[in-house]
Structure formats: C-alpha cells, structure tokens
C-alpha cells in the first residue's frame, strides 16, 4: 500500500470516528476506567532478593594442602540450596519465627502455607558460585522479614549440617580405627603364636640336611659292601684252617726248611765235593731238620690221645671275622638310623611347606590390616582437622554477598502505569475497531473505487459541505463533547489521586466546591 493510500485511510478513519464521536469517547472512557479499576484492585507485588556466595576456597585449605579435606558442597549448588530451602523442616521454622507457632493449627492449613511459600520463593543459579534467592509478596514488611529469615536459617542450617557431617565422619573413622587396631593385634598375636610353635626351620636348612643324609647313606652303603666282602673272604680263609692243628703247622715249616736245604745242597754238590765244609755244614743242617721232624712226629703220636692245641692262624682269622661282623652290624645300624633321619627330614620338609603357606597367609593378613590401619590413622587425623575447620567455620561456607533490601517500590506494573495506560489503550482499541470496520465492510469510500467497480470514467467529484444548521449542530455537539471529556478527565484524575494518596474523594472536591461557591457569590 502506497503512502497516499495510507493517508486516504487515515482521513476515512478520522471521518468515521467524527461521525460516531460520542460513542467513541464513551468507549475510550469506559476502557480507561476499566483499566483504572484494574490498577486499583490489583494487589501490589513487592520483591526482594538476596545473593549468597558458596565459598569453596579459603586461606586454610591451601595451607593444609592434602592434610585435610574440607566439607565440599555438592556439584549442583543451586539444586542443593533449593532442596534445603524448600524442605518442610526449613519452611516450618520460617513460619514459626515469622507468623508464630499457633497461627496454622491444622496440618492442612500449614501445608497450604508451605505450598504458597514455595511458589513465592525463587532460587536461581548465577555465574560462579553465586546464588540468588528472591521472594515476592503483597506486603513489603513481610517480604523483607521472611526473606531474611529464610536466608539466615539456610546459612545456619548449612553450617550445622557441615559440622554434623564432619563430626559423624570423624566418629565413624575413629570406630574404624579401633576396629582395625583390634584386628591388627589379633593378627600379630596369631603370627607370634605360629612362629613360637612351629620350629622346623627353613626350607633351605631342611634341604641341606637331606643332602647331608643322602651322602652319609651312600657312604655307608659302600662301607657295607666292603664289609660284606671282607667277611666273605675271612670266612673262606677260616674254613681252610683247622681249629686244632698246632703240630702240622710246625711240621710243615720243618719240611719246607728241609726242602730248601736239600735244594741248596744239590746245588753245592754240582760245584763242590762232599768234603767241602759248606757241604758238610748243610748236611748237618739237614740232619738236624730231619731229627726235629722225627721228634715232632713222635710227639704227635704221644699226644694223639691227649688234648689238641688251638691253631693260632685260625684264632687270628676268627678274631678278624668277628671284628668284621661287628663293624658290619655297626654299619647296618648306622644306615638304618640315617634312613630314619632321612624319612624324618622328608616329613619335616612337608611340614615346612605347609607352614610356609600358612605363614604367608598370616603375613599377608597382617600386612593388609596394618596398611589399612595406617591409612585409617591418617584419615582420622584429616577428619579431625576437617571437623575443627568446620567447627571454626573455616570450611566451605555460604556467605551473604548482597543482603536483602527493603522493597519500597512494588515490582511489575504499578498504579501509575495503569493510570497512564488507560486512555492510551482506549484510543488504540478504538482505532483498531474502526480500522477493522473499514477494512471489512463493503462501502465505497473513495471516488477512484466507483470508477473501478462500474467501469465508467469519473468526470468530476463534488465535496460535501455543511449548511448553517448542520454547522450549528456540530458546534453544539463539540461543546457538549468537550464538557463530557473535561468531566471524565477530572473524575478520572480525581479517582487516581484519591487512590494514590489514600484520600477520600469528598475531601478532594470540598476545596473546589468552596472556591466555586465564593466565585458565584
């Protein structure tokens, strides 16, 4: 639509409104007073806000480092704060402090008030660790007081909760430390008892003992074989000797001597004659030997029916055989003893293996419990420091960054906005109605539309003009309309002022009425 067309519609709009100016003004008046009434009866809304800061960093924590762990707030601090503030425990405390304990006697009325407070309390997260808490109510005093009570109770509850948590954590860790200490003492006592009752030595010692015993047994087995060989040889020699052969032995010696001398004599006779001195001497020797042999044979004959003499060789062999048998028996006894000791060493090795497994289990239990006990001791010290920090207020705290300000001005659209918006909205509404009427009806409002609809060329347009009586009637109507507008505006402003300053309307009109009466007089 071109600008010329827009101006044409503006002129038509003004003309339509002028033709129905009483209805238009009445409509504007009606809308203005309706909006004014809405402003009068609309309750004022007062809002107050508090900004709190979750202090997670302080001076003590960097100094202590890992020696302590202050109570941290949860990751989503806004949800945590909202859950605590909206909890019935906190809101009931607020109601008791602000409204009194007996103002809501029934559970239903108290629950209704709790729901109302939750709707009016708003908790919003801001950048960093800042959290905003706001409260809206139709009473400025109540808004300010209730918001302060909510925030103070939350900060106090947060500090008490941290102290309780740290104290509970310390008590729990202390109980765990006592429990681990008792377990450690029991494990050490078991280990001590085991070591004092199991004295089989180490595995290396028993292996060395087994090796020594095996060497001894092998050595004894060799000695046993040698002993058997010696005994067998002695027995064979002993069997070749007679027990009572004393003369035979002497006779055999003389015969061997005689044989030797005769052989020597034969050799001499090959060189010398019989009268050679050495031959004679040998012959005398042979004669003596033969004489001795005859004497020995005679003595043997006389002693045949008497007692026989023991053979000395037989006795010597018997003695050696007895000694060899004794030594053999000793070797067998030693061998049996060493085999028994070897079996005991094998049993000892089995016991040591079982003892090593049991000892390893006891050492493992003792090591694990000791490590846990030492860790719990360190944690106990950290918990103690954390508890002290929380008690002293050095841990994570919620601090009031921006305190609540007293709401002197209602929030949202105020009464002055309703007063100013009444006539303006009335005029806009009237214009909107007439624009819709112009656009939707089928009336021909411009001369150009007539030429288009009838397809007939337009020769001339004649402007409408008022006659004298019409102009007089129009002037009277304008004066009446002005008086109506003046009266409506006066009454409108009077009502607004009376409500704003809470003054009765009659008191506002009394001075004007008095001045008007004096002017008339």
Helices and strands as residue ranges (DSSP letters): H 3-19, H 21-41, E 46-55, H 59-64, G 65-67, H 77-86, H 88-98, H 107-120, E 121-125, E 130-137, H 140-197, H 203-239, H 246-269, H 277-302, H 312-392, E 397-402, H 415-440, H 447-454, H 468-500, H 505-520
